[in-house]
Amino acid sequence: MAHDGAVNALLQAFLFGLLLCGLSACQAPELDQEAQPNILLILIDDAGYVDFGFQGSVDLQTPHLDRLAEESVIFEQAYVSASVCSPSRAGLLTGRYQQRFGHEFNLKGNHGLPLQEKTLAEALMQQGYRTAVVGKWHLGSSPEYHPMQRGFQHFTGLLGGSRSYFPMSVENTGPQRLQRDGQFLDEEEEFTYLTDFLAAEAARIIQKPDPRPWFLYLAYTAPHTPMHPREDWYQHFQSIEVEGRRKYAAMQASLDQSIGAVLEAVKASGEADQTLVVFLNDNGGATTNHSDNGPWRGMKGSKWEGGIRVPCMMRWPNRFQGGQKIEAPISALDLFPTALAAARADPQSWQPELDGINLLPFLRDQGAKARKWEFPKRPLFWRRGPAAAVRLGDWKLIRVDDQESPLLFNLAEDPGETINLASQHQDHTENLLAALQNWEQELVEPLWDTGQYWRDNQRKKHRMDVIGREAERKLP
Ligand SMILES: [Ca+2]
């Protein structure tokens, strides 16, 4: 009978299992070590480099992120692949230089992340993950680009790039309006402040009973404009005299509190030790939100360090030790292969080929005294229309199409990029320029362009005589 047959099959499988492991050697597997971790990818928007306690801020308060930093590996030279929102996300979620598939510029019109590209969510779904995005999408608002068409099984958030932090009217049916799994929300019913709401939604995903590991891409809009603080935090920071900075401080405090609540939900799930938490900013501090990029030259939109170098940390208690600081340059493009490897897939076998590297072997494992390998020396590239850049080792070259010769800096000696060494070091200039041009051979024409105004803006941003925050802030 069918029932007996099934029992027999089970019994045979059990006996076969006993044979395989041998009675004495059959120990419980190291479940915590071997299980696929949950993956929480937290992306924030337009924050300044030093606008966190753990990055040295003196006027802001980010206690939850500071605690996360103590428990995490800190990447001191982390870069995103673009200095504006949409292409940075396109690189992050595909693990590929976004210029390879024409997503070079910020999003415009009905465009979106090209449909032939596969996202990290699709890759992790193949590995048995349940996948969700909460927050800002900004990779296309037409139906074919909807996150639920791109590997995310669940979506709560906005399709657009920014919006009010307060509830919107039900009459608004644009890409700013919040939706949950394809249905517009009645925002006034659901929340009073967006940054708080995203934490509640994230917690809901984390707490959902489901045996599968989860991947949650939590993309905050904060502290992107508009500058909408919560009133209590705004009152809390009354000692900050500059109005815009006071609002920014309040928005950062809300962001920190929200991330704290999400981390608390992870802890309450009992799976904090087997959850890989990644924290990243999508581009440098913007000129319009009173963010502080600290020691770096330039802001959002530029190839200067202030445009592309961002705070980044990772925590996975079961796998690697917290408190490590990694000095080697890393890229947001490394997070795709790192997540794949964490999920027990082989990043090398992923098609199309990824541009980053799996970071896990370069971190000190729990219990290990030393790292297994040293970071490879590899070039990192950037380009958005008229301005492009490449970094290799301590050297960084910026090429702008209306300047006669490229700019060359030694970041170890001159982290503020104030001394152009191009004429003194023609060898480095030529080598880096050749590397950049080789990389460009592999790229395609941009599928859209944001127009002449932004092209000129790029050119002006990279002039040697545009220096200092006041001058930089005149070029949004
Ligand atoms: Ca941004």
Residues whose N, C-alpha, C, O or C-beta is under 5 A from the ligand:
A	BS01	CA	D45 D46 V84 C85 D282 N283
